Amino acid sequence: MVDLDATFVALSDPTRRAMLAALSNGEKSIGELAAPHAMSFAGAAKHVAVLTKAGLVARRKVGRQQLCRLRPGPLRDADAWLRQWEGFWTTQLDALEAALKEKPQ
């Protein structure tokens, strides 16, 4: 079972979300993930560590490089968890819309 807390913590940062988006196009080195964000290798490595801990990224070493690839399983699990609430919020928002339409101006 995936740790949803770790997944949502990892997704809470815009830099990490951008890194995941970059990885959706294929494997990248930590340096390649750092480049668009004007951050150091060490800073990028910390973000990658959070993504790895959440199970969103797998790393492998090739020579001196650490290559990262996307592991989509935790994203599917987070999506499934969020979808269970979709009906609830749709019902609540529909009720709010109806109440606002009934309210005299």
Summary of the structure (lengths in Angstrom):
residues: 105
radius of gyration: 19.0
end to end distance: 50.6
largest distance: 70.4
contacts: 272
relative contact order: 0.16
helix: 64%
strand: 13%
